[in-house]
Amino acid sequence: MSTQTAEQRAAERNEVLRKAQAAKKVAPVLATLPTVDKDALLHAAADALIARTDEILAANQADIDSGRAEGMAESLIDRLSLNTDRVAGIAGGLRQVAGLQDPVGEVLRGGLMANGIQMKQVRVPLGVMGMVYEARPNVTVDAFGLAIKSGNVALLRGSRTAVHSNQKLVDILQEVAQEHDLPTEIVQLLPCESHDSVQDLITARGLVDVVIPRGSARLIEAVVTGATVPAIETGTGNCHFFVDKDADVDSAIEMLINGKTRRVSVCNATETALIDQALDPSDQLRIIEALQEAGVTVHGDKAALGVLGARDVVEATDQDWADEYLSMDIAVKVVDGVEEAVQHIATWSSGHTEAIASMNAYTLQKFANEVDSAAVMLNASTAFTDGEQYGMGAEIGISTQKLHARGPMALPELTSTKWILEGTGQTRP
């Protein structure tokens, strides 16, 4: 609960609205900025981030120290933490975006009407793009880069836990913008001392054109249900991996371990393993023990897994099937073939990413056809649901909704369209 005084609350709201108004005012500047100027800005921003890495890491350390002092979970500390390699990766993401095709002005369709009017549908920026996100300061730069290249203004509401990191990054980005004779308001950081500032952002109709939440299920739900401006839902990642009876078990274990342990704090981490009961019991046990040997705590039906010889299993509840652990934990269930696997996923999935290991072409196709999620991996780790892996550059998030955008959201997903009709004086009868 906020401890702000009425005066502080009013000042916070005024700051959000003032920055939103400034963003709206400068939006036409970015909407018409030539591609060459956008790319020059992004390359210069990347150079500046590398040159000022020490400043960024010092600010980030202040956030890490505060987080640990407040008892922040290590999985969240990992999301928050930057190092030299991560800063280089963030800068590299900007350069990658600069190298991508500019979506603004792309003609999607059109033609000549019977009356001689030439019509075309073209991509245009969304306008003022509000971002609400938690912990990860890389999102600050990712949002900036994708917003700039797609002609949008970035209005960023990061979390209090990353306030020093985010402020330093935005300061650097604004300085680069100024050096390129662009208004600093093309990227702004909103206050984050209270949750009320989120509500101020997501209800700023007429000033903010779209809001995109990225973070916990609680954050996303709060934004999507409370917004009066259009919101694009980026869902949590309760991702499943199904090991079919026809799987190459050694390969399946490798993919499962990779999806679970590569980086537990990301949304594409595997959170539930489903094992076909038709597999040899020794192979079922081998999968479970491989997870445990990798340091993963297994949650499941202790009695059912115990029959296989599994030990040290934590009894699962419905919460385990629904959870995005973001830790070295995984829910494990033995299922009756691909039919029950698909049914389990339909019941508990967040609609992010599901994967299957199988050498049976029919089973692979059935899984691909019947699983209703943003991404389906056939004989591949869930870790591949990532805009950069898709060749999109830095992504703004993984959309789990079905309207406008689904899956990794990159440049085309940050545009809308408009119809342009050019005539020679035609009138309609």
C-alpha positions as CSV (number, residue, x, y, z in Angstrom):
1,M,0.0,0.0,0.0
2,S,1.3,3.5,-0.9
3,T,2.4,5.7,2.0
4,Q,2.4,8.8,-0.1
5,T,0.8,12.0,1.1
6,A,-2.0,13.6,-1.0
7,E,0.5,16.1,-2.2
8,Q,3.0,13.5,-3.2
9,R,0.3,11.5,-5.0
10,A,-0.9,14.6,-6.9
11,A,2.7,15.4,-7.9
12,E,3.3,11.8,-9.1
13,R,0.1,11.9,-11.2
14,N,1.0,15.3,-12.7
15,E,4.4,14.0,-13.6
16,V,3.0,11.0,-15.5
17,L,0.5,13.1,-17.4
18,R,3.0,15.8,-18.1
19,K,5.4,13.3,-19.6
20,A,2.6,11.6,-21.5
21,Q,1.6,15.0,-23.0
22,A,5.2,15.6,-24.0
23,A,5.4,12.2,-25.6
24,K,2.3,12.8,-27.6
25,K,3.7,16.2,-28.7
26,V,6.9,14.7,-30.1
27,A,5.3,11.5,-31.6
28,P,5.0,13.1,-35.1
29,V,8.7,13.7,-35.1
30,L,9.5,10.0,-34.8
31,A,6.7,9.0,-37.0
32,T,8.3,10.8,-39.9
33,L,12.0,10.3,-39.0
34,P,13.9,8.8,-42.0
35,T,15.2,5.3,-41.6
36,V,18.8,6.5,-41.9
37,D,18.4,8.8,-39.0
38,K,16.8,6.1,-36.8
39,D,19.6,3.7,-37.5
40,A,22.3,6.4,-36.8
41,L,20.6,7.1,-33.4
42,L,20.5,3.4,-32.5
43,H,24.1,2.8,-33.4
44,A,25.2,5.9,-31.4
45,A,23.1,4.7,-28.4
46,A,24.8,1.3,-28.6
47,D,28.2,3.0,-28.7
48,A,27.3,5.1,-25.7
49,L,26.1,2.1,-23.6
50,I,29.4,0.3,-24.2
51,A,31.5,3.5,-23.4
52,R,29.6,4.0,-20.2
53,T,29.3,0.4,-19.0
54,D,31.0,1.2,-15.7
55,E,28.4,3.9,-14.9
56,I,25.6,1.5,-15.8
57,L,27.1,-1.3,-13.6
58,A,27.5,1.0,-10.7
59,A,23.9,2.1,-10.9
60,N,22.9,-1.6,-11.3
61,Q,24.9,-2.6,-8.2
62,A,22.9,-0.1,-6.2
63,D,19.7,-1.8,-7.2
64,I,21.1,-5.2,-6.5
65,D,22.2,-4.2,-3.0
66,S,18.8,-2.7,-2.3
67,G,17.1,-5.8,-3.6
68,R,19.2,-8.2,-1.4
69,A,18.6,-6.0,1.6
70,E,14.9,-6.3,1.0
71,G,15.0,-10.1,0.7
72,M,14.5,-10.2,-3.1
73,A,14.6,-13.8,-4.4
74,E,17.8,-14.8,-6.3
75,S,15.8,-15.6,-9.4
76,L,14.7,-11.9,-9.5
77,I,18.2,-10.7,-8.6
78,D,19.3,-12.6,-11.8
79,R,16.7,-10.8,-13.8
80,L,17.8,-7.5,-12.4
81,S,21.6,-8.1,-12.7
82,L,23.8,-6.6,-15.4
83,N,27.4,-7.3,-16.2
84,T,29.8,-6.4,-18.9
85,D,28.6,-9.1,-21.2
86,R,24.9,-8.3,-20.6
87,V,25.5,-4.6,-21.4
88,A,27.3,-5.6,-24.6
89,G,24.4,-7.9,-25.4
90,I,21.9,-5.0,-24.9
91,A,24.0,-2.8,-27.1
92,G,24.2,-5.5,-29.7
93,G,20.5,-5.7,-29.7
94,L,20.3,-2.1,-30.7
95,R,22.7,-2.7,-33.5
96,Q,20.7,-5.7,-34.6
97,V,17.5,-3.6,-34.6
98,A,19.2,-0.9,-36.7
99,G,20.0,-3.6,-39.3
100,L,16.4,-4.7,-39.6
101,Q,14.0,-3.5,-42.2
102,D,12.0,-0.4,-41.2
103,P,8.4,-1.4,-41.1
104,V,7.0,2.1,-41.4
105,G,5.7,2.9,-44.8
106,E,5.6,-0.8,-45.9
107,V,2.7,-1.3,-48.3
108,L,0.7,-4.4,-47.3
109,R,-1.8,-4.4,-50.0
110,G,-3.7,-2.2,-52.4
111,G,-4.7,-1.7,-56.0
112,L,-6.6,0.3,-58.4
113,M,-10.4,0.7,-57.8
114,A,-12.8,0.5,-60.7
115,N,-13.3,4.3,-60.6
116,G,-9.6,5.0,-61.0
117,I,-8.7,5.7,-57.3
118,Q,-5.4,4.2,-56.3
119,M,-5.5,2.7,-52.8
120,K,-2.9,1.2,-50.5
121,Q,-2.7,0.0,-46.9
122,V,0.6,1.0,-45.3
123,R,2.2,0.4,-41.9
124,V,2.3,3.4,-39.5
125,P,3.6,3.8,-35.9
126,L,1.3,3.1,-33.0
127,G,2.3,6.4,-31.5
128,V,3.0,6.7,-27.8
129,M,3.9,3.3,-26.5
130,G,3.7,2.8,-22.7
131,M,5.7,0.0,-21.2
132,V,5.1,-1.4,-17.7
133,Y,7.7,-3.9,-16.6
134,E,9.5,-5.4,-13.7
135,A,13.1,-5.9,-12.6
136,R,14.9,-6.4,-16.0
137,P,16.7,-3.2,-17.0
138,N,17.5,-4.6,-20.4
139,V,13.8,-4.0,-21.2
140,T,14.4,-0.3,-20.9
141,V,16.8,-0.4,-23.9
142,D,14.9,-3.0,-25.8
143,A,11.8,-0.9,-25.7
144,F,13.7,2.2,-26.7
145,G,15.3,0.5,-29.7
146,L,12.2,-1.2,-31.0
147,A,10.1,2.0,-30.4
148,I,12.6,4.2,-32.3
149,K,12.9,1.8,-35.3
150,S,9.1,1.5,-35.5
151,G,8.6,5.2,-35.2
152,N,7.1,5.2,-31.7
153,V,7.7,7.2,-28.6
154,A,8.7,5.1,-25.5
155,L,7.0,6.0,-22.2
156,L,8.6,3.6,-19.6
157,R,7.3,2.6,-16.2
158,G,9.9,0.3,-14.8
159,S,10.0,-1.1,-11.3
160,R,11.3,0.5,-8.1
161,T,13.7,-2.4,-7.8
162,A,15.6,-1.3,-10.9
163,V,15.2,2.5,-10.5
164,H,18.9,3.4,-10.5
165,S,19.7,1.1,-13.5
166,N,16.7,2.4,-15.5
167,Q,17.4,6.0,-14.8
168,K,21.1,5.7,-15.8
169,L,20.1,4.0,-19.1
170,V,17.4,6.6,-19.9
171,D,19.8,9.4,-19.1
172,I,22.3,8.0,-21.6
173,L,19.7,7.4,-24.2
174,Q,18.3,11.0,-23.8
175,E,21.8,12.4,-24.1
176,V,22.3,10.6,-27.4
177,A,19.0,11.8,-28.7
178,Q,19.9,15.3,-27.9
179,E,23.3,14.9,-29.7
180,H,21.2,13.9,-32.8
181,D,19.0,17.0,-32.6
182,L,16.0,15.0,-31.4
183,P,13.8,15.9,-28.4
184,T,14.7,14.0,-25.2
185,E,11.0,13.2,-24.8
186,I,11.3,10.4,-27.4
187,V,12.1,8.2,-24.4
188,Q,11.0,9.0,-20.8
189,L,11.1,7.2,-17.5
190,L,8.0,7.5,-15.3
191,P,7.9,7.6,-11.5
192,C,7.8,4.2,-9.8
193,E,7.5,5.0,-6.1
194,S,3.9,3.8,-6.0
195,H,1.7,1.4,-8.0
196,D,-0.6,4.3,-8.6
197,S,1.7,5.6,-11.4
198,V,0.9,2.5,-13.4
199,Q,-2.8,3.3,-13.2
200,D,-2.1,6.9,-14.3
201,L,-0.3,5.5,-17.3
202,I,-2.8,2.9,-18.4
203,T,-5.8,5.3,-18.1
204,A,-4.2,8.2,-20.0
205,R,-6.7,7.9,-22.9
206,G,-5.9,10.4,-25.7
207,L,-2.2,10.6,-24.7
208,V,-1.1,7.0,-24.7
209,D,-1.9,4.9,-27.7
210,V,-1.0,1.4,-26.4
211,V,0.3,-0.1,-23.2
212,I,2.4,-3.3,-23.0
213,P,2.9,-5.0,-19.6
214,R,5.9,-7.3,-19.2
215,G,6.4,-9.2,-15.9
216,S,4.6,-11.3,-13.4
217,A,1.1,-12.7,-13.9
218,R,-0.1,-10.3,-11.2
219,L,1.4,-7.3,-13.0
220,I,0.0,-8.3,-16.4
221,E,-3.5,-9.0,-15.0
222,A,-3.5,-5.7,-13.2
223,V,-2.6,-3.8,-16.4
224,V,-4.9,-5.7,-18.8
225,T,-7.9,-5.4,-16.5
226,G,-7.3,-1.9,-15.4
227,A,-6.3,-0.2,-18.7
228,T,-8.6,2.1,-20.5
229,V,-6.1,2.5,-23.3
230,P,-5.5,-0.5,-25.6
231,A,-3.3,-3.1,-24.0
232,I,-1.3,-5.9,-25.5
233,E,-1.0,-8.9,-23.1
234,T,2.4,-10.4,-22.8
235,G,1.7,-13.5,-20.8
236,T,3.6,-15.5,-18.2
237,G,5.5,-18.6,-19.3
238,N,4.1,-21.8,-17.8
239,C,5.9,-23.8,-20.5
240,H,5.5,-27.5,-21.0
241,F,7.8,-30.2,-22.4
242,F,6.2,-33.6,-23.4
243,V,8.4,-36.7,-23.8
244,D,6.5,-39.0,-26.1
245,K,6.8,-42.8,-26.1
246,D,8.6,-42.5,-29.5
247,A,11.1,-40.0,-28.3
248,D,14.9,-40.3,-28.4
249,V,15.2,-40.2,-24.6
250,D,18.8,-39.0,-24.5
251,S,17.9,-36.1,-26.8
252,A,14.7,-35.4,-24.9
253,I,16.6,-35.2,-21.6
254,E,19.1,-32.8,-23.2
255,M,16.3,-30.5,-24.5
256,L,14.4,-30.7,-21.2
257,I,17.4,-29.8,-19.1
258,N,18.3,-27.0,-21.4
259,G,14.8,-25.5,-21.3
260,K,14.7,-25.8,-17.5
261,T,18.2,-24.8,-16.4
262,R,19.6,-22.5,-19.1
263,R,18.2,-19.5,-17.3
264,V,15.4,-20.2,-14.9
265,S,14.3,-16.6,-14.6
266,V,13.1,-16.1,-18.1
267,C,9.6,-16.6,-19.5
268,N,10.6,-19.4,-21.9
269,A,12.0,-21.7,-19.2
270,T,10.3,-25.1,-19.0
271,E,8.1,-25.3,-15.9
272,T,6.3,-28.7,-16.4
273,A,7.6,-32.0,-17.8
274,L,5.0,-34.4,-19.1
275,I,6.2,-38.0,-19.5
276,D,4.4,-40.6,-21.6
277,Q,3.4,-43.6,-19.5
278,A,4.1,-45.9,-22.5
279,L,7.8,-45.1,-22.1
280,D,9.9,-47.9,-20.5
281,P,9.7,-47.3,-16.7
282,S,13.5,-47.1,-16.5
283,D,13.5,-44.3,-19.1
284,Q,10.8,-42.5,-17.1
285,L,12.9,-42.7,-14.0
286,R,16.0,-41.6,-16.0
287,I,14.3,-38.4,-17.0
288,I,13.3,-37.6,-13.5
289,E,16.7,-38.4,-12.1
290,A,18.4,-36.3,-14.8
291,L,16.4,-33.3,-13.7
292,Q,17.4,-33.9,-10.1
293,E,21.1,-34.4,-10.9
294,A,21.0,-31.1,-12.7
295,G,19.9,-29.5,-9.4
296,V,16.2,-29.2,-10.2
297,T,13.6,-29.9,-7.5
298,V,10.8,-32.2,-8.8
299,H,7.2,-31.6,-7.8
300,G,4.6,-34.3,-8.6
301,D,2.5,-37.1,-7.4
302,K,4.9,-38.7,-4.9
303,A,3.0,-42.1,-5.0
304,A,2.9,-42.3,-8.8
305,L,6.5,-41.2,-9.3
306,G,7.6,-43.3,-6.4
307,V,6.3,-46.5,-8.2
308,L,9.0,-45.7,-10.8
309,G,11.6,-45.4,-8.1
310,A,11.8,-41.6,-7.9
311,R,12.9,-40.2,-4.6
312,D,12.9,-36.7,-3.0
313,V,9.8,-35.6,-4.9
314,V,7.8,-32.7,-3.5
315,E,4.0,-33.4,-3.4
316,A,2.3,-31.3,-6.1
317,T,-0.9,-29.4,-5.7
318,D,-2.9,-27.7,-8.4
319,Q,-0.7,-24.6,-7.8
320,D,2.3,-26.5,-9.1
321,W,0.6,-27.2,-12.4
322,A,-0.3,-23.5,-12.8
323,D,3.0,-22.0,-11.5
324,E,5.7,-20.2,-13.4
325,Y,8.4,-21.2,-11.0
326,L,11.2,-19.0,-12.3
327,S,13.5,-21.1,-10.1
328,M,15.2,-24.6,-10.1
329,D,11.8,-26.3,-9.7
330,I,9.7,-28.3,-12.1
331,A,6.4,-30.0,-12.1
332,V,6.5,-33.6,-13.5
333,K,3.5,-35.7,-14.4
334,V,3.1,-39.1,-16.2
335,V,0.4,-38.9,-18.8
336,D,-1.5,-41.3,-21.0
337,G,0.0,-40.4,-24.4
338,V,-0.2,-37.3,-26.5
339,E,-4.0,-36.9,-25.9
340,E,-3.6,-36.4,-22.2
341,A,-0.6,-34.2,-22.7
342,V,-2.5,-31.9,-24.9
343,Q,-5.5,-31.9,-22.4
344,H,-3.2,-31.1,-19.5
345,I,-1.6,-28.3,-21.5
346,A,-5.0,-26.9,-22.4
347,T,-6.0,-26.9,-18.7
348,W,-2.9,-25.4,-17.2
349,S,-0.9,-23.6,-19.9
350,S,-0.4,-19.8,-20.0
351,G,-0.4,-20.0,-23.8
352,H,3.3,-19.2,-24.1
353,T,5.4,-22.2,-25.4
354,E,4.9,-25.9,-25.4
355,A,7.4,-28.5,-26.7
356,I,7.4,-32.2,-27.6
357,A,10.1,-34.8,-28.1
358,S,9.1,-37.5,-30.5
359,M,10.3,-39.4,-33.6
360,N,6.7,-40.1,-34.7
361,A,5.7,-37.7,-37.5
362,Y,1.9,-38.3,-36.8
363,T,2.3,-37.5,-33.1
364,L,4.4,-34.4,-33.9
365,Q,1.7,-33.1,-36.3
366,K,-1.1,-33.9,-33.8
367,F,0.7,-31.9,-31.1
368,A,1.4,-29.0,-33.4
369,N,-2.2,-28.9,-34.6
370,E,-4.0,-29.3,-31.2
371,V,-1.8,-27.3,-28.8
372,D,-3.1,-23.7,-28.7
373,S,-0.1,-21.6,-27.6
374,A,1.9,-18.8,-29.1
375,A,4.8,-21.1,-29.9
376,V,5.1,-24.9,-30.4
377,M,8.5,-26.6,-30.4
378,L,8.9,-29.9,-32.2
379,N,12.0,-31.6,-31.0
380,A,13.5,-28.4,-29.7
381,S,13.9,-26.7,-26.3
382,T,11.4,-24.1,-25.1
383,A,14.3,-21.7,-24.8
384,F,14.0,-20.8,-28.5
385,T,10.9,-18.7,-28.0
386,D,12.8,-15.4,-28.3
387,G,12.7,-12.6,-30.7
388,E,16.4,-12.5,-31.2
389,Q,16.4,-16.3,-31.9
390,Y,13.7,-15.7,-34.5
391,G,15.8,-13.1,-36.2
392,M,13.6,-10.2,-35.1
393,G,16.2,-8.4,-32.9
394,A,15.4,-7.4,-29.4
395,E,11.7,-8.2,-28.6
396,I,9.3,-6.1,-26.6
397,G,7.7,-9.2,-25.1
398,I,6.0,-12.5,-26.0
399,S,2.3,-11.9,-26.7
400,T,0.0,-14.7,-25.5
401,Q,-3.2,-13.0,-26.8
402,K,-4.8,-13.6,-30.2
403,L,-5.6,-10.1,-31.4
404,H,-3.1,-7.9,-33.2
405,A,0.1,-9.8,-32.3
406,R,1.0,-13.3,-30.9
407,G,4.4,-14.6,-30.0
408,P,7.6,-12.6,-30.0
409,M,6.7,-8.9,-30.7
410,A,9.2,-7.0,-32.7
411,L,9.0,-4.2,-35.3
412,P,6.0,-5.1,-37.4
413,E,3.9,-5.9,-34.2
414,L,4.6,-2.3,-33.0
415,T,2.8,-0.8,-36.0
416,S,-0.7,-0.3,-37.1
417,T,-1.9,0.5,-40.6
418,K,-3.8,3.2,-42.4
419,W,-5.4,3.3,-45.9
420,I,-4.3,5.9,-48.3
421,L,-6.6,6.6,-51.3
422,E,-5.4,8.8,-54.2
423,G,-7.9,10.0,-56.7
424,T,-8.2,12.6,-59.4
425,G,-11.4,14.2,-58.2
426,Q,-13.7,11.3,-58.0
427,T,-17.0,11.6,-56.1
428,R,-19.2,8.8,-54.9
429,P,-22.7,8.4,-56.5
